[in-house]
Amino acid sequence: MSGLENKLEKVAEEVDFSGVAYVVEENQESFFFQNGYANKQDELAFDKQTRFGIASGAKIFTAVAIAKLVEQGRLDFQTKLIDCLPVAFPHFHKDVTIHQLLTHTSGIPDYFDEEEMDDFEELWQTLPMYRVRSGADFLPLFQDKKMMFLPGERFHYNNAAFIVLGLVVEELAKEPFTVFVQKHIFESAGMTEAGYFTFDKLPGNTAIGYIKEDDEYRSNIYALPVRGGADGGVYVSVTDMARFWDALTQYKLLNAELTGVLLKPHVQVDEETSYGYGIWIKKEEEKINKYYVVGFDPGVSFHSAYYPETGRKIVVPSNHGAGPYYIVQAIEESEERSK
């Protein structure tokens, strides 16, 4: 057993990690680790093709979809929402732009404010989760609410903003958001396991999400919308996600100019962290050393990173509600020690 594998086993036990860690260096797989089960009842192990829900890790796909529309000349990042989406938002500010929606600076109301709410399942008391199968189905949760702050005033993580972006994609592309992403991202990147699958039609080799209660686990099937969308909820394998990083950074999804805009630090979140379009960015001494996406839902957690200086890619999905951060941290620490 390698030193890293031994370290990850200890971390996995400490944080109750159930999932996979996958590392690619110089376009070659360099490490694979798995712990736990994709299906606890039947004790089915994970493999490199196991599909995991990645929650908000999917926001990067929405950002790429919007950038694709910009590349096609259908809108601009400074386009105002009222000029590209004929949906009534009575209290939204007329100056909200696509750029602000992409960077969580729009100030529009959220359907689930992660700074104020901690139980995602509370949402379905007013809107049954089995009715939520598209972006439009989320509208009753935030459409008539008032603005949180003026557009561009500050950063405030916002799930509803990406729901709205998905509706913009549908309006301009004249096809379902999921179809557009499948065609322009998953197929273009060779992501053969990826998809926006419904809970009642999950394909084989898909990890079941688990929520822990009183030392027992239950499925997350009643905790999330039936189908994911523009704010999160897609399923990918670790090899899929590595292919996505390759396709994005090799300009297979967008031209070089738009890829640069997507990956540019647009808003400062804290001293070390910035946000681009659908992506988190770590900088040290003005140099970008890490792009990453994360996601958290009941029974789902995810962390995947791309390191531009080395081209290294790390993908860590889990079918528990936490853990990937500590696994990625252990991998990064191991890399630092080996230098």
C-alpha positions in Angstrom: 0.0 0.0 0.0 1.4 3.4 -1.0 1.9 6.1 1.6 -0.9 8.2 0.1 -3.3 5.3 0.1 -2.5 4.6 3.7 -3.1 8.3 4.5 -6.4 8.4 2.7 -7.7 5.3 4.5 -7.0 7.1 7.8 -8.7 10.3 6.7 -11.7 8.4 5.2 -12.2 6.7 8.6 -12.0 10.0 10.5 -14.5 11.8 8.3 -16.8 9.0 7.3 -15.8 9.3 3.6 -17.6 7.1 1.1 -16.5 7.6 -2.5 -13.6 7.8 -4.9 -10.4 9.8 -5.3 -8.9 10.0 -8.8 -5.8 11.8 -9.8 -4.5 12.5 -13.3 -1.0 13.8 -14.0 0.5 14.5 -17.5 -2.7 13.1 -19.0 -2.1 9.7 -17.3 -4.0 8.3 -14.4 -1.6 8.3 -11.4 -3.8 7.4 -8.5 -7.2 5.8 -7.7 -8.7 5.2 -4.3 -12.1 4.0 -3.3 -13.7 3.6 0.1 -17.3 2.5 1.0 -20.1 1.3 -1.3 -22.1 2.7 -4.1 -25.0 0.6 -2.7 -24.7 -0.2 1.0 -27.4 -2.8 1.0 -25.8 -5.0 -1.7 -22.2 -3.8 -0.8 -21.5 -2.8 -4.4 -18.0 -1.2 -4.7 -17.2 1.9 -6.7 -15.1 2.0 -9.9 -13.8 4.6 -12.3 -17.1 4.6 -14.2 -19.4 4.9 -11.2 -21.7 7.9 -11.6 -22.0 10.3 -8.7 -24.3 13.2 -8.2 -22.1 16.3 -7.8 -24.6 18.9 -6.6 -23.3 22.5 -7.2 -20.2 21.1 -8.9 -22.4 21.2 -12.0 -22.6 25.1 -12.0 -19.5 25.1 -14.2 -21.5 23.3 -17.0 -24.1 26.1 -16.8 -21.4 28.7 -17.1 -19.9 27.0 -20.1 -23.4 26.7 -21.7 -23.9 30.5 -21.3 -20.4 31.1 -22.7 -21.3 28.9 -25.7 -24.3 31.1 -26.4 -22.0 34.2 -26.3 -19.7 32.4 -28.7 -22.7 31.8 -31.0 -23.5 35.5 -30.8 -26.9 35.0 -29.1 -26.1 37.2 -26.1 -23.3 39.0 -24.2 -22.2 38.7 -20.6 -23.4 42.3 -20.0 -26.8 41.5 -21.5 -29.6 42.4 -19.0 -31.8 39.6 -17.8 -35.0 41.5 -18.8 -33.7 41.7 -22.4 -33.2 37.9 -22.9 -35.7 36.2 -20.7 -39.5 36.9 -21.0 -40.4 35.7 -17.5 -42.1 37.9 -14.9 -39.9 38.7 -11.9 -41.9 41.6 -10.3 -39.3 42.7 -7.8 -36.0 42.0 -9.7 -33.9 45.0 -10.5 -34.0 46.0 -14.2 -30.2 46.2 -14.4 -29.4 42.6 -13.4 -26.9 41.2 -15.9 -25.8 37.8 -17.1 -22.3 38.5 -15.7 -23.8 39.2 -12.2 -25.9 36.0 -12.3 -22.7 34.0 -13.2 -20.7 35.6 -10.4 -23.3 35.5 -7.5 -23.4 39.3 -7.4 -26.9 39.9 -8.9 -28.7 40.4 -5.6 -31.7 38.4 -6.7 -33.5 36.3 -4.1 -32.5 32.7 -3.7 -34.7 29.7 -3.2 -32.2 28.2 -0.8 -29.9 30.6 0.9 -27.0 28.5 2.2 -25.9 31.3 4.6 -29.4 31.3 6.3 -30.8 27.8 5.8 -29.2 24.4 6.7 -31.9 21.9 6.0 -32.4 21.5 2.2 -35.3 19.1 2.8 -37.4 21.9 4.3 -38.0 23.2 0.7 -40.2 20.3 -0.2 -42.8 21.1 2.5 -44.3 23.7 0.2 -43.3 22.3 -3.2 -43.1 18.5 -3.3 -39.7 17.3 -4.7 -41.4 14.8 -7.0 -42.8 17.8 -9.0 -39.4 19.5 -9.5 -38.1 18.2 -12.9 -37.1 21.4 -14.6 -35.8 24.9 -14.0 -39.2 26.4 -14.4 -40.5 24.2 -11.6 -38.3 26.2 -9.1 -39.9 29.6 -9.9 -42.6 29.5 -7.2 -39.8 29.3 -4.6 -38.2 32.7 -5.5 -40.0 34.4 -8.4 -42.1 36.9 -6.3 -39.5 37.6 -3.6 -37.7 40.9 -3.2 -34.0 41.6 -4.1 -31.5 40.9 -1.4 -29.2 43.8 -2.4 -28.5 46.0 -5.5 -27.0 44.3 -8.5 -23.2 44.2 -8.3 -23.0 45.3 -4.7 -21.3 42.2 -3.3 -20.8 38.4 -3.6 -23.5 36.2 -2.1 -23.7 32.6 -3.2 -27.0 32.1 -5.1 -28.5 28.9 -6.4 -31.5 30.7 -8.0 -29.2 32.8 -10.2 -28.1 29.6 -11.9 -31.7 28.4 -12.3 -32.4 31.6 -14.1 -29.3 31.1 -16.3 -30.6 27.7 -17.3 -33.9 29.3 -18.3 -31.9 31.8 -20.4 -30.2 28.9 -22.2 -33.6 27.3 -22.9 -35.0 30.6 -24.2 -32.2 31.4 -26.6 -31.3 27.8 -27.7 -35.0 26.8 -28.1 -34.4 23.4 -26.5 -34.2 22.0 -22.9 -31.2 23.1 -20.9 -30.2 19.4 -20.3 -30.3 18.7 -24.1 -28.1 21.7 -24.8 -25.5 20.7 -22.2 -25.5 17.1 -23.3 -24.8 18.2 -26.9 -22.3 21.0 -26.4 -20.5 19.8 -23.3 -20.8 16.1 -22.5 -20.6 14.9 -26.0 -17.9 17.3 -27.1 -15.8 16.4 -24.0 -16.4 12.6 -24.4 -18.1 12.4 -21.0 -19.8 9.1 -21.7 -21.3 8.5 -18.3 -22.6 12.0 -17.6 -26.2 13.0 -17.6 -29.1 14.7 -15.9 -30.8 11.5 -14.8 -34.0 11.3 -12.8 -34.2 9.4 -9.4 -36.8 7.1 -10.9 -34.7 6.2 -13.9 -31.1 6.1 -12.7 -28.8 4.1 -15.0 -26.6 1.2 -13.8 -23.5 1.8 -11.8 -24.8 5.0 -10.2 -24.0 5.7 -6.5 -26.9 6.0 -4.2 -26.7 9.1 -1.9 -26.9 8.4 1.8 -28.0 10.5 4.8 -26.9 9.5 8.2 -29.4 9.6 11.1 -28.8 8.1 14.5 -26.0 5.9 13.2 -28.1 4.6 10.4 -28.2 5.5 6.7 -31.2 6.3 4.5 -31.3 7.1 0.8 -31.5 10.8 -0.2 -34.3 10.0 -2.7 -36.8 12.2 -0.8 -34.3 15.0 -0.1 -33.6 16.3 -3.6 -35.5 17.3 -6.8 -36.3 14.4 -9.0 -34.0 15.7 -11.6 -31.0 18.1 -11.4 -30.5 21.1 -13.6 -28.7 24.4 -14.1 -27.9 25.0 -10.4 -26.7 21.4 -9.8 -27.5 17.7 -9.7 -25.8 16.3 -12.7 -24.2 12.8 -12.5 -20.7 12.2 -13.6 -17.9 9.6 -13.2 -14.4 10.6 -12.1 -13.1 9.8 -15.6 -15.9 12.0 -17.0 -14.7 15.0 -14.9 -11.1 14.5 -15.9 -12.2 14.6 -19.5 -14.1 17.8 -18.8 -11.0 19.6 -17.5 -9.1 18.4 -20.5 -11.7 19.6 -23.0 -12.1 23.0 -21.2 -8.4 23.8 -21.0 -7.7 22.5 -24.5 -10.4 24.8 -26.0 -12.6 21.9 -27.2 -15.7 23.5 -25.6 -15.1 27.2 -26.1 -12.6 29.2 -28.0 -9.4 30.5 -26.2 -10.8 34.0 -25.6 -14.0 32.8 -24.0 -12.3 30.1 -22.0 -10.0 32.9 -20.6 -13.1 35.0 -19.7 -14.7 32.0 -17.9 -11.5 31.3 -15.9 -10.8 34.9 -15.1 -11.2 35.9 -11.4 -14.2 38.2 -11.6 -15.0 38.8 -7.9 -12.9 38.6 -4.8 -14.5 36.3 -2.2 -11.9 36.4 0.5 -8.1 36.9 0.8 -7.2 33.8 -1.1 -10.3 32.9 -3.1 -11.9 34.5 -6.1 -14.8 33.4 -8.3 -14.9 33.2 -12.1 -17.9 32.1 -14.1 -19.2 29.0 -12.2 -15.8 28.2 -10.8 -13.7 28.9 -7.7 -10.2 30.2 -8.0 -7.2 30.1 -5.5 -4.4 32.6 -6.0 -1.0 32.9 -4.3 1.0 36.1 -4.8 -1.2 37.0 -7.8 -0.6 33.7 -9.4 -3.5 31.3 -10.0 -2.6 27.9 -8.6 -5.9 26.1 -8.5 -9.3 26.1 -10.2 -11.9 24.1 -8.5 -15.6 23.2 -8.2 -17.5 21.9 -5.2 -20.9 20.6 -4.3 -22.9 19.7 -1.3 -26.4 18.2 -1.1 -28.0 15.8 1.3 -26.2 12.5 0.6 -23.9 14.2 -1.9 -20.5 16.0 -1.7 -17.9 16.8 -4.4 -14.6 18.5 -4.9 -12.7 18.6 -8.2 -9.6 20.7 -9.0 -7.3 21.6 -11.9 -3.8 23.0 -11.2 -2.8 25.1 -14.2 1.0 25.0 -13.5 1.2 21.2 -13.7 -2.0 20.2 -15.5 -2.8 18.0 -12.6 -6.5 17.0 -12.1 -8.1 15.7 -8.9 -11.7 14.4 -8.7 -13.2 13.4 -5.4 -17.0 12.6 -5.4 -18.8 11.1 -2.4 -22.2 9.6 -1.7 -22.1 11.0 1.8 -22.8 14.6 2.7 -19.1 15.5 3.5 -15.6 14.3 3.1 -14.0 15.3 -0.3 -12.4 18.5 1.1 -10.3 16.5 3.5 -9.4 13.9 0.9 -8.3 16.6 -1.5 -6.4 18.4 1.3 -4.5 15.1 2.1 -3.6 14.6 -1.6 -2.3 18.2 -1.9 -0.3 17.8 1.3 1.2 14.6 0.0 2.2 16.4 -3.2 3.8 19.3 -1.3 5.9 16.8 0.8 7.1 15.0 -2.3 8.5 18.1 -3.9 
